[in-house]
Amino acid sequence: MITQLAGFADAIHDAQHTFRALLDALARPGIPQTTVSLTPPSGLESSCAATCLTLLDLETSVWLQPGLPADVRSWLVFHTGCRFTDHPHAADFALIWQLNNAPELSEFSWGTAEYPESSTSLLIQLPNLTGGEPITLEGPGILSEIEVSLPMESAFWQQWETMTANYPLGLDCWCFAQNQIMGLPRTSKLTASVYESLGFTKHGYSY
């Protein structure tokens, strides 16, 4: 049975290690961090599974992108007790395994002016953290600028630029591949040179 798949080998220390990696990923956008390795059910990357065990609990609401194996839901319920929602906007966390078919960023909660931290956090699984079109980011935690090559289509970055223009509202994202994490906090913006190369204006609309 799927519930017999183990979680962390050392629940306390593995969760602490993963939580530190998650914090460092958002504090240092674009720089991969490493989590502990575990054996999750099919459909979950090791790093994403470790993140779920660390962040999800009885109080969190999770949106799972359709198409994930049913074993993923069973494993998450068994180990975390989390609740699920069919509505992206109502989720505390959204687990995305196929970004090109995911809802647009505007369909998730960006928080409110009073509580921007109440936004949805995106957990995005990718085949790798490299190999895509190079994108240059700037913002807090980045010394001058940093180039990332996440395998994401330009449509995602156009939505990202539109979202970051609404700061402090917005989404914080973690990207996962194997046992690595890369953070994309809402404070990370595309550099001016990227707008022109991708055909965007300053506010995310195509020329």
C-alpha positions in Angstrom: 0.0 0.0 0.0 1.1 3.6 -0.8 0.8 4.6 2.9 3.6 2.1 3.6 6.1 4.3 1.7 8.2 6.0 4.3 8.5 9.7 4.8 11.6 11.2 6.4 14.1 8.8 7.9 14.7 11.3 10.7 11.6 13.4 10.9 13.0 16.2 13.0 16.4 16.7 11.5 15.2 16.1 7.9 12.4 18.6 8.2 14.8 21.1 9.7 17.3 20.6 6.8 14.5 20.9 4.3 13.1 24.0 5.9 16.5 25.7 5.8 16.9 24.8 2.2 13.4 26.3 1.4 14.3 29.5 3.3 17.7 29.8 1.6 16.1 29.2 -1.8 13.8 32.2 -1.4 16.5 34.3 0.3 18.9 33.6 -2.6 16.8 33.4 -5.7 18.2 31.5 -8.7 20.7 29.5 -6.6 19.9 25.7 -6.3 19.6 24.3 -2.8 19.7 20.6 -1.9 17.2 18.6 0.2 17.5 15.3 1.9 16.7 12.3 -0.4 13.7 10.1 0.1 11.5 7.7 -1.9 8.2 9.4 -2.7 5.4 7.9 -4.7 5.5 8.1 -8.5 4.7 11.6 -9.6 6.6 13.4 -6.9 10.2 14.6 -7.1 12.2 13.8 -4.0 12.8 17.5 -3.2 9.1 18.3 -3.7 8.1 15.4 -1.5 10.4 16.6 1.3 8.9 20.1 1.0 5.4 18.7 1.3 6.4 16.8 4.5 7.9 20.0 5.9 5.2 22.6 5.0 1.9 20.8 4.8 -0.2 19.9 7.9 -3.8 19.7 9.1 -4.3 23.4 8.6 -3.1 23.7 5.0 -5.2 23.5 1.9 -3.6 22.1 -1.2 -4.5 22.2 -4.9 -3.1 19.3 -6.9 -2.8 19.8 -10.7 -5.0 17.1 -12.4 -3.1 14.2 -13.8 -1.0 13.4 -10.7 -1.3 9.8 -9.7 -3.9 9.1 -7.0 -1.0 7.7 -4.9 0.3 11.2 -4.4 -2.9 12.3 -2.7 -3.0 9.2 -0.5 0.7 9.7 0.5 0.2 13.3 1.4 -2.9 12.7 3.5 -1.2 9.8 5.4 2.0 11.8 6.2 0.7 15.4 6.6 -3.1 15.3 7.1 -3.5 18.2 4.7 -6.8 19.2 3.1 -7.4 19.5 -0.7 -9.3 22.0 -2.8 -10.5 21.9 -6.4 -10.1 25.7 -6.6 -6.6 27.1 -7.2 -7.5 30.5 -5.7 -8.5 28.8 -2.4 -5.2 26.9 -2.0 -2.4 27.7 0.5 -0.1 25.5 -1.7 -0.5 24.4 -5.3 1.4 21.4 -6.6 2.1 21.7 -10.3 3.7 18.9 -12.3 3.1 20.1 -15.8 3.6 23.9 -15.9 2.6 24.4 -19.6 -0.9 23.1 -18.7 -1.3 24.8 -15.4 -3.7 27.6 -14.6 -2.4 31.1 -15.3 -0.7 32.8 -12.3 -3.7 35.2 -12.0 -5.9 32.2 -11.1 -4.1 31.7 -7.8 -4.5 33.9 -4.7 -2.1 36.8 -4.6 -3.0 37.7 -1.1 -4.6 40.9 0.0 -3.3 44.4 0.8 -3.8 43.6 4.5 -2.4 40.1 4.4 -0.1 39.6 1.3 1.4 36.6 3.0 -2.0 34.8 2.6 -1.2 34.1 -1.1 -0.8 30.7 -2.7 2.7 29.2 -2.7 3.5 27.3 -5.9 5.4 24.0 -5.8 6.5 23.6 -9.4 8.0 20.3 -10.5 10.3 20.5 -13.5 12.4 17.9 -15.4 15.6 19.9 -14.6 16.5 23.3 -13.2 18.5 24.1 -16.4 18.1 23.8 -20.1 15.6 26.5 -20.8 15.9 30.0 -22.3 18.2 32.1 -20.2 16.4 34.7 -18.1 18.1 37.4 -16.0 16.5 38.3 -12.7 17.2 41.1 -10.2 15.9 42.0 -6.8 16.5 41.3 -3.1 18.9 38.5 -2.4 20.5 38.9 -5.8 23.8 40.6 -6.2 23.2 42.9 -9.2 21.6 40.2 -11.3 21.5 36.5 -11.9 20.8 34.3 -14.9 18.6 31.2 -14.7 17.7 28.8 -17.4 14.6 27.0 -16.0 12.7 25.1 -18.7 9.7 27.4 -18.7 8.0 29.0 -21.7 8.1 32.7 -22.3 4.3 32.9 -21.4 5.2 32.1 -17.8 7.7 34.9 -17.6 5.2 37.3 -19.1 2.7 36.4 -16.4 5.5 36.7 -13.8 6.3 40.3 -14.9 2.6 41.3 -14.7 2.4 39.7 -11.2 5.5 41.4 -9.8 4.2 44.8 -10.8 1.6 44.3 -8.1 4.0 43.7 -5.3 3.6 43.2 -2.3 0.8 41.1 -3.7 1.9 38.0 -5.7 3.1 34.4 -5.5 6.2 32.8 -4.1 7.4 29.8 -6.0 9.7 26.9 -5.5 10.9 24.9 -8.4 11.9 21.2 -8.0 14.0 18.7 -9.9 15.4 15.5 -8.3 16.7 16.6 -4.8 17.2 20.2 -5.7 15.1 23.4 -5.1 15.3 26.8 -6.7 13.3 29.7 -5.3 11.4 32.4 -7.2 10.1 34.9 -4.7 7.6 37.6 -5.8 10.4 40.1 -5.2 12.5 38.7 -8.2 11.9 40.8 -11.3 13.0 40.4 -14.9 15.7 42.8 -15.9 15.0 45.5 -18.5 17.1 43.6 -21.1 14.8 40.6 -20.8 11.7 42.6 -21.7 13.0 43.4 -25.1 14.4 39.9 -25.8 11.1 38.3 -25.0 9.0 41.0 -26.7 7.5 42.3 -23.5 6.8 45.9 -22.4 7.7 46.9 -18.8 4.3 45.7 -17.6 4.2 42.3 -19.3 2.2 43.0 -22.4 3.5 42.0 -25.9 4.6 44.6 -28.4 
